[in-house]
Amino acid sequence: MKAVVLTAPAKLENLTMQDCDKPVPGPGQVCVRLHASALNRRDFWIAQGKYPDIKLPCILGSDGAGTIEAVGSGVEPACIGSAVVIYPVFEWGDNPRIPGPRFRILGMPENGTFAEYICVPRENVYPKPPHLDMAQAAAICLGGLTAWRALVTKAAVQPGETVLLTGIGGGVASLALLWATALGARVIVTSSQDAKLGRAIELGASDGFNHSRVDWHKELCRKHDGVDVIIDGNCGPLFQPCFNSLKPAGRYIIFGFTQGQPSQGPDPARLFFRQLKIEGTTMSTPGEFKAMLEFVSRHQLQPVIDRTFNLEEAMAAHHYIGSGVQLGKVVLKHC
């Protein structure tokens, strides 16, 4: 089979298309013929050598959708031919609050979805939402799961609340915009690019602020009296102005730090007098993945796909992610 293999870290040119052995499902596994996969920042950081515990060579990719082609022993043959999406987490563990010691994310160290075929445990595949095509279904896996846990499990967003999403161009943020508006929240977004702010408003955001401008958060607070929830994958210089924008009982949920570590921490007095909460999140449980898929189907939500590449163009797709021009998910089509 054809697969995109990362042979060494530190530069994207080490992503190469190779002929690999087609995987055979073991006991309790299914073999999925992948029709589409999608990129995440995780793939980009691994390829750049900026991710912990990199083990290579490896096929990257956490997002995937396709058709079950074969099953291992102990798996019902009736599922062959089913259209599925892949839950990208292995062995979360028994505690829904935190992952266990054997927790792993698909796509390093285990081979991932940038390939024609993949074998995963039967419990890691779920029926594809019928209203989504394969590319759309692939686009919601890891990013959608991250956004779901941040908004629903961690922040417990309620209808009518105001949610601030930083860096709206990213895949998680674009999916969080869809999830939050469907939950009945009012969404405000930030970006350093005015064109992205305009596009986000077209997609349902109520307002947008260019976070490269001085005192942008003060304008936000004047116009909207602050926000109830912040979903932040940027941190860095955005942390302090975002924190200062929280209303009493506000929740600040962090899932990444693409702009680096904050230069200073929160004001303790503001934190306790306003009863604020700062919490981190990463990945999610199988139950949350199932709930997200049901939510997507119930509301007929469709992820924003910024651009589509063919599988053999994976290196170009990673360069595109690195350029920072996207708004939405970047997808690889396999067939």
DOBAVO-536974 format. One record per residue (C-alpha): residue number from 1; residue in one letter; x, y, z. Coordinates in nm, 4 decimals, padded with zeros to 6 digits. Layout:
<rs>
<NUM "a" <X Y Z>>;
...
</rs>
This chain:
<rs>
<1 "m" <00.0000 00.0000 00.0000>>;
<2 "k" <00.0988 00.3649 -00.0378>>;
<3 "a" <00.1732 00.5574 00.2805>>;
<4 "v" <00.3329 00.8843 00.3852>>;
<5 "v" <00.6208 00.7972 00.6166>>;
<6 "l" <00.8201 01.0369 00.8329>>;
<7 "t" <01.1745 00.9014 00.8297>>;
<8 "a" <01.3434 01.1688 01.0418>>;
<9 "p" <01.2286 01.4816 01.2256>>;
<10 "a" <01.3218 01.8490 01.1901>>;
<11 "k" <01.2120 01.9164 00.8317>>;
<12 "l" <00.9044 01.8454 00.6224>>;
<13 "e" <01.1129 01.7049 00.3379>>;
<14 "n" <01.1525 01.3906 00.5498>>;
<15 "l" <00.7868 01.3096 00.4755>>;
<16 "t" <00.8053 01.0661 00.1844>>;
<17 "m" <00.5544 00.8520 -00.0044>>;
<18 "q" <00.6566 00.4872 00.0287>>;
<19 "d" <00.5327 00.1404 -00.0589>>;
<20 "c" <00.4533 -00.0359 00.2694>>;
<21 "d" <00.3081 -00.3732 00.3581>>;
<22 "k" <-00.0678 -00.3685 00.3805>>;
<23 "p" <-00.1604 -00.4252 00.7474>>;
<24 "v" <-00.3481 -00.7387 00.8494>>;
<25 "p" <-00.6057 -00.7116 01.1305>>;
<26 "g" <-00.5151 -00.8987 01.4448>>;
<27 "p" <-00.7563 -01.0298 01.7082>>;
<28 "g" <-01.0168 -00.7679 01.7927>>;
<29 "q" <-00.9063 -00.5386 01.5086>>;
<30 "v" <-01.0561 -00.4091 01.1848>>;
<31 "c" <-00.8758 -00.3094 00.8672>>;
<32 "v" <-01.0075 00.0191 00.7285>>;
<33 "r" <-00.9555 00.1279 00.3712>>;
<34 "l" <-00.9028 00.4993 00.4222>>;
<35 "h" <-01.0765 00.7359 00.1814>>;
<36 "a" <-00.9631 01.0558 00.3525>>;
<37 "s" <-00.7506 01.1836 00.6379>>;
<38 "a" <-00.6896 01.5288 00.7817>>;
<39 "l" <-00.3933 01.7189 00.9191>>;
<40 "n" <-00.3527 01.8525 01.2699>>;
<41 "r" <-00.0892 02.0766 01.4213>>;
<42 "r" <00.0326 01.7649 01.6007>>;
<43 "d" <00.1475 01.6184 01.2666>>;
<44 "f" <00.3252 01.9418 01.1780>>;
<45 "w" <00.5049 01.9606 01.5136>>;
<46 "i" <00.6150 01.5962 01.4933>>;
<47 "a" <00.7537 01.6490 01.1424>>;
<48 "q" <00.9350 01.9587 01.2691>>;
<49 "g" <01.0880 01.7636 01.5574>>;
<50 "k" <00.9020 01.9765 01.8148>>;
<51 "y" <00.6959 01.7087 01.9873>>;
<52 "p" <00.7891 01.4922 02.2887>>;
<53 "d" <00.9054 01.1313 02.2598>>;
<54 "i" <00.9193 01.1117 01.8809>>;
<55 "k" <00.9708 00.7544 01.7592>>;
<56 "l" <01.0481 00.7074 01.3891>>;
<57 "p" <01.0005 00.5939 01.1188>>;
<58 "c" <00.6246 00.6272 01.1432>>;
<59 "i" <00.3142 00.6970 00.9376>>;
<60 "l" <00.1621 01.0151 01.0801>>;
<61 "g" <-00.2057 01.1118 01.0897>>;
<62 "s" <-00.4709 01.0968 01.3623>>;
<63 "d" <-00.7834 01.1772 01.1563>>;
<64 "g" <-00.9364 00.9258 00.9187>>;
<65 "a" <-01.2559 00.8010 00.7566>>;
<66 "g" <-01.3110 00.5023 00.5330>>;
<67 "t" <-01.4671 00.1602 00.4896>>;
<68 "i" <-01.4056 -00.1556 00.6922>>;
<69 "e" <-01.2514 -00.4065 00.4515>>;
<70 "a" <-01.1513 -00.6948 00.6783>>;
<71 "v" <-01.1749 -00.8027 01.0419>>;
<72 "g" <-00.9634 -01.0034 01.2810>>;
<73 "s" <-01.0756 -01.2875 01.5020>>;
<74 "g" <-01.3416 -01.1962 01.7539>>;
<75 "v" <-01.4914 -00.9189 01.5386>>;
<76 "e" <-01.8331 -00.9586 01.3783>>;
<77 "p" <-01.7958 -01.0029 00.9979>>;
<78 "a" <-02.1220 -00.8114 00.9486>>;
<79 "c" <-01.9356 -00.4825 00.9973>>;
<80 "i" <-01.7365 -00.5332 00.6762>>;
<81 "g" <-01.8366 -00.2641 00.4279>>;
<82 "s" <-01.9417 -00.0164 00.6986>>;
<83 "a" <-01.8446 00.3481 00.6544>>;
<84 "v" <-01.6599 00.4606 00.9683>>;
<85 "v" <-01.4624 00.7358 01.1337>>;
<86 "i" <-01.1695 00.6614 01.3627>>;
<87 "y" <-01.1504 00.7525 01.7301>>;
<88 "p" <-00.7849 00.8642 01.7486>>;
<89 "v" <-00.7042 00.7624 02.1071>>;
<90 "f" <-00.5680 00.4317 02.2347>>;
<91 "e" <-00.6222 00.3136 02.5931>>;
<92 "w" <-00.7586 00.6261 02.7569>>;
<93 "g" <-00.8098 00.4294 03.0772>>;
<94 "d" <-01.0850 00.4063 03.3381>>;
<95 "n" <-01.0766 00.7616 03.4748>>;
<96 "p" <-01.2761 01.0010 03.2519>>;
<97 "r" <-01.0990 01.3002 03.4097>>;
<98 "i" <-00.7463 01.2106 03.2952>>;
<99 "p" <-00.5858 00.9621 03.0566>>;
<100 "g" <-00.4145 00.6569 03.1997>>;
<101 "p" <-00.0471 00.5586 03.1785>>;
<102 "r" <-00.0919 00.3643 02.8514>>;
<103 "f" <-00.2708 00.6521 02.6724>>;
<104 "r" <-00.1512 00.7147 02.3147>>;
<105 "i" <-00.2659 00.9210 02.0185>>;
<106 "l" <-00.2925 00.7582 01.6771>>;
<107 "g" <-00.0190 00.8597 01.4338>>;
<108 "m" <00.3031 00.8155 01.6364>>;
<109 "p" <00.4143 00.5940 01.7917>>;
<110 "e" <00.1571 00.3681 01.6176>>;
<111 "n" <00.1230 00.4120 01.2435>>;
<112 "g" <-00.1500 00.6599 01.1563>>;
<113 "t" <-00.3939 00.7541 00.8843>>;
<114 "f" <-00.1733 00.8995 00.6081>>;
<115 "a" <-00.1978 00.5675 00.4273>>;
<116 "e" <-00.4316 00.3650 00.2099>>;
<117 "y" <-00.5111 00.1207 00.4922>>;
<118 "i" <-00.4944 00.1076 00.8704>>;
<119 "c" <-00.5711 -00.1552 01.1354>>;
<120 "v" <-00.7169 -00.0382 01.4658>>;
<121 "p" <-00.9137 -00.2006 01.7484>>;
<122 "r" <-01.2829 -00.2541 01.6706>>;
<123 "e" <-01.3770 -00.0143 01.9505>>;
<124 "n" <-01.1872 00.2670 01.7767>>;
<125 "v" <-01.4241 00.2888 01.4807>>;
<126 "y" <-01.7678 00.4532 01.4853>>;
<127 "p" <-02.0340 00.4874 01.2163>>;
<128 "k" <-01.9721 00.7830 00.9882>>;
<129 "p" <-02.2386 01.0534 01.0292>>;
<130 "p" <-02.4586 00.9886 00.7226>>;
<131 "h" <-02.4790 01.3528 00.6135>>;
<132 "l" <-02.0996 01.3882 00.5891>>;
<133 "d" <-01.8838 01.2742 00.3004>>;
<134 "m" <-01.5553 01.0989 00.3747>>;
<135 "a" <-01.3457 01.4171 00.3656>>;
<136 "q" <-01.5801 01.5964 00.6043>>;
<137 "a" <-01.5956 01.2977 00.8373>>;
<138 "a" <-01.2173 01.2713 00.8512>>;
<139 "a" <-01.1956 01.6409 00.9385>>;
<140 "i" <-01.3824 01.6156 01.2701>>;
<141 "c" <-01.1891 01.3448 01.4537>>;
<142 "l" <-00.9061 01.4816 01.6682>>;
<143 "g" <-00.9850 01.8536 01.6337>>;
<144 "g" <-01.3564 01.8062 01.6888>>;
<145 "l" <-01.2901 01.5889 01.9926>>;
<146 "t" <-01.0562 01.8505 02.1400>>;
<147 "a" <-01.3142 02.1243 02.0856>>;
<148 "w" <-01.5946 01.9087 02.2314>>;
<149 "r" <-01.4136 01.8280 02.5543>>;
<150 "a" <-01.3064 02.1918 02.5976>>;
<151 "l" <-01.6559 02.3328 02.5433>>;
<152 "v" <-01.8813 02.0656 02.6895>>;
<153 "t" <-01.6860 01.8657 02.9487>>;
<154 "k" <-01.4500 02.1320 03.0781>>;
<155 "a" <-01.6345 02.4634 03.0275>>;
<156 "a" <-01.9931 02.3298 03.0413>>;
<157 "v" <-02.1009 02.6037 02.7993>>;
<158 "q" <-02.4651 02.7081 02.8385>>;
<159 "p" <-02.7029 02.8669 02.5843>>;
<160 "g" <-02.6681 03.2434 02.5849>>;
<161 "e" <-02.3130 03.2482 02.7202>>;
<162 "t" <-02.0346 03.4272 02.5334>>;
<163 "v" <-01.7405 03.2164 02.4186>>;
<164 "l" <-01.4085 03.3616 02.2993>>;
<165 "l" <-01.2074 03.1486 02.0554>>;
<166 "t" <-00.8479 03.2504 01.9919>>;
<167 "g" <-00.6759 03.1935 01.6580>>;
<168 "i" <-00.9872 03.1135 01.4559>>;
<169 "g" <-00.7876 02.9872 01.1573>>;
<170 "g" <-00.6915 02.6632 01.3306>>;
<171 "g" <-00.8817 02.3398 01.2861>>;
<172 "v" <-00.9838 02.3067 01.6521>>;
<173 "a" <-01.1011 02.6685 01.6683>>;
<174 "s" <-01.3041 02.6394 01.3479>>;
<175 "l" <-01.4769 02.3276 01.4815>>;
<176 "a" <-01.5293 02.4919 01.8207>>;
<177 "l" <-01.7105 02.7737 01.6392>>;
<178 "l" <-01.9567 02.5225 01.4925>>;
<179 "w" <-02.0018 02.3314 01.8185>>;
<180 "a" <-02.0448 02.6470 02.0312>>;
<181 "t" <-02.3019 02.8119 01.8050>>;
<182 "a" <-02.4996 02.4860 01.7887>>;
<183 "l" <-02.4911 02.4780 02.1701>>;
<184 "g" <-02.6608 02.8178 02.1699>>;
<185 "a" <-02.3597 03.0272 02.2702>>;
<186 "r" <-02.2587 03.3617 02.1252>>;
<187 "v" <-01.9092 03.3315 01.9787>>;
<188 "i" <-01.6378 03.5964 01.9522>>;
<189 "v" <-01.3137 03.5130 01.7717>>;
<190 "t" <-00.9621 03.6481 01.7401>>;
<191 "s" <-00.7042 03.6357 01.4626>>;
<192 "s" <-00.4088 03.8381 01.3414>>;
<193 "q" <-00.5701 03.8447 00.9947>>;
<194 "d" <-00.8772 04.0589 00.9308>>;
<195 "a" <-00.9871 03.8371 00.6411>>;
<196 "k" <-01.0206 03.5418 00.8790>>;
<197 "l" <-01.2322 03.7498 01.1160>>;
<198 "g" <-01.4697 03.8343 00.8330>>;
<199 "r" <-01.4911 03.4709 00.7257>>;
<200 "a" <-01.5611 03.3595 01.0835>>;
<201 "i" <-01.8500 03.6049 01.1081>>;
<202 "e" <-01.9909 03.4566 00.7872>>;
<203 "l" <-01.9717 03.1156 00.9573>>;
<204 "g" <-02.1659 03.2281 01.2625>>;
<205 "a" <-01.9362 03.4291 01.4920>>;
<206 "s" <-02.0991 03.7422 01.6330>>;
<207 "d" <-01.7797 03.9498 01.6382>>;
<208 "g" <-01.4053 03.9320 01.5813>>;
<209 "f" <-01.0962 04.1127 01.7064>>;
<210 "n" <-00.7491 04.1377 01.5575>>;
<211 "h" <-00.5302 04.0261 01.8473>>;
<212 "s" <-00.2193 04.1820 01.6936>>;
<213 "r" <-00.3596 04.5257 01.7775>>;
<214 "v" <-00.2839 04.6989 02.1057>>;
<215 "d" <-00.5601 04.6807 02.3674>>;
<216 "w" <-00.7887 04.4670 02.1515>>;
<217 "h" <-00.9279 04.3048 02.4661>>;
<218 "k" <-01.0278 04.6418 02.6100>>;
<219 "e" <-01.2378 04.7069 02.3010>>;
<220 "l" <-01.3914 04.3608 02.3416>>;
<221 "c" <-01.4848 04.4356 02.7026>>;
<222 "r" <-01.6321 04.7744 02.6107>>;
<223 "k" <-01.8492 04.6204 02.3405>>;
<224 "h" <-01.9472 04.2937 02.5086>>;
<225 "d" <-01.8808 04.3355 02.8818>>;
<226 "g" <-01.6329 04.0475 02.8728>>;
<227 "v" <-01.6770 03.6768 02.8032>>;
<228 "d" <-01.7916 03.3708 02.9972>>;
<229 "v" <-01.5632 03.1124 02.8386>>;
<230 "i" <-01.2273 03.1217 02.6580>>;
<231 "i" <-01.1033 02.8326 02.4450>>;
<232 "d" <-00.7349 02.9000 02.3767>>;
<233 "g" <-00.4797 02.7069 02.1744>>;
<234 "n" <-00.2403 03.0022 02.1418>>;
<235 "c" <-00.1390 03.1321 02.4887>>;
<236 "g" <00.1844 03.3345 02.4672>>;
<237 "p" <00.1085 03.7083 02.4642>>;
<238 "l" <-00.2649 03.6363 02.4309>>;
<239 "f" <-00.2950 03.4780 02.7742>>;
<240 "q" <-00.3011 03.7911 02.9893>>;
<241 "p" <-00.5467 03.9987 02.7800>>;
<242 "c" <-00.7734 03.6958 02.7424>>;
<243 "f" <-00.7677 03.6299 03.1158>>;
<244 "n" <-00.8520 03.9948 03.1832>>;
<245 "s" <-01.1584 03.9606 02.9580>>;
<246 "l" <-01.3284 03.6953 03.1730>>;
<247 "k" <-01.6540 03.7752 03.3478>>;
<248 "p" <-01.7138 03.6550 03.7056>>;
<249 "a" <-01.7396 03.2716 03.7142>>;
<250 "g" <-01.5595 03.2620 03.3791>>;
<251 "r" <-01.3758 02.9527 03.2562>>;
<252 "y" <-01.0457 02.9632 03.0691>>;
<253 "i" <-00.9719 02.6348 02.8867>>;
<254 "i" <-00.6286 02.5817 02.7296>>;
<255 "f" <-00.5545 02.3069 02.4762>>;
<256 "g" <-00.2279 02.4315 02.3218>>;
<257 "f" <00.0318 02.7061 02.3144>>;
<258 "t" <00.1294 02.7733 01.9524>>;
<259 "q" <00.2479 03.1231 02.0497>>;
<260 "g" <00.4615 02.9964 02.3360>>;
<261 "q" <00.4537 03.0268 02.7125>>;
<262 "p" <00.2775 03.3292 02.8660>>;
<263 "s" <00.5173 03.5980 02.9884>>;
<264 "q" <00.3250 03.6320 03.3151>>;
<265 "g" <00.0627 03.4445 03.5120>>;
<266 "p" <-00.2884 03.5469 03.6168>>;
<267 "d" <-00.3597 03.8051 03.8832>>;
<268 "p" <-00.4443 03.5944 04.1931>>;
<269 "a" <-00.6861 03.8564 04.3283>>;
<270 "r" <-00.8858 03.8620 04.0050>>;
<271 "l" <-00.8766 03.4823 03.9996>>;
<272 "f" <-01.0311 03.4267 04.3420>>;
<273 "f" <-01.2528 03.7344 04.3782>>;
<274 "r" <-01.4177 03.6617 04.0418>>;
<275 "q" <-01.4356 03.2858 04.1048>>;
<276 "l" <-01.2539 03.2135 03.7783>>;
<277 "k" <-01.1329 02.8752 03.6576>>;
<278 "i" <-00.8283 02.7955 03.4436>>;
<279 "e" <-00.8095 02.4398 03.3167>>;
<280 "g" <-00.6130 02.2411 03.0621>>;
<281 "t" <-00.7444 01.9730 02.8297>>;
<282 "t" <-00.6204 01.7268 02.5721>>;
<283 "m" <-00.8003 01.4510 02.3855>>;
<284 "s" <-01.1063 01.2808 02.5258>>;
<285 "t" <-01.2821 00.9575 02.6168>>;
<286 "p" <-01.4640 00.7176 02.3826>>;
<287 "g" <-01.7938 00.8284 02.5350>>;
<288 "e" <-01.7229 01.1902 02.4517>>;
<289 "f" <-01.6306 01.0956 02.0938>>;
<290 "k" <-01.9617 00.9127 02.0571>>;
<291 "a" <-02.1515 01.2073 02.2060>>;
<292 "m" <-01.9774 01.4464 01.9659>>;
<293 "l" <-02.0712 01.2352 01.6640>>;
<294 "e" <-02.4339 01.2191 01.7793>>;
<295 "f" <-02.4339 01.5979 01.8267>>;
<296 "v" <-02.2901 01.6492 01.4766>>;
<297 "s" <-02.5575 01.4253 01.3251>>;
<298 "r" <-02.8423 01.5799 01.5257>>;
<299 "h" <-02.7500 01.9328 01.4199>>;
<300 "q" <-02.6349 01.8318 01.0691>>;
<301 "l" <-02.3067 02.0169 01.1223>>;
<302 "q" <-02.0445 02.0283 00.8469>>;
<303 "p" <-01.6805 02.1127 00.9217>>;
<304 "v" <-01.5102 02.3914 00.7328>>;
<305 "i" <-01.2542 02.2435 00.4930>>;
<306 "d" <-01.0049 02.5066 00.3872>>;
<307 "r" <-00.8187 02.3041 00.1255>>;
<308 "t" <-00.7892 01.9487 -00.0022>>;
<309 "f" <-00.4716 01.7741 -00.1219>>;
<310 "n" <-00.4132 01.4275 -00.2617>>;
<311 "l" <-00.2351 01.1783 -00.0360>>;
<312 "e" <00.0870 01.2041 -00.2357>>;
<313 "e" <00.0834 01.5798 -00.1733>>;
<314 "a" <00.1125 01.5381 00.2040>>;
<315 "m" <00.4396 01.7303 00.2264>>;
<316 "a" <00.2837 02.0278 00.0441>>;
<317 "a" <-00.0161 02.0060 00.2777>>;
<318 "h" <00.2151 02.0315 00.5803>>;
<319 "h" <00.3885 02.3330 00.4288>>;
<320 "y" <00.0435 02.4867 00.3817>>;
<321 "i" <-00.0414 02.4272 00.7484>>;
<322 "g" <00.2862 02.5913 00.8437>>;
<323 "s" <00.2103 02.9004 00.6355>>;
<324 "g" <-00.0692 02.9996 00.8734>>;
<325 "v" <-00.3142 03.1019 00.6009>>;
<326 "q" <-00.5781 02.8344 00.6621>>;
<327 "l" <-00.9205 02.8766 00.8166>>;
<328 "g" <-01.0594 02.5320 00.8820>>;
<329 "k" <-00.9272 02.1840 00.8245>>;
<330 "v" <-00.6747 02.0670 00.5653>>;
<331 "v" <-00.7718 01.7287 00.4216>>;
<332 "l" <-00.5931 01.4549 00.2278>>;
<333 "k" <-00.7984 01.2549 -00.0229>>;
<334 "h" <-00.6797 00.8980 -00.0704>>;
<335 "c" <-00.9057 00.7807 -00.3513>>;
</rs>
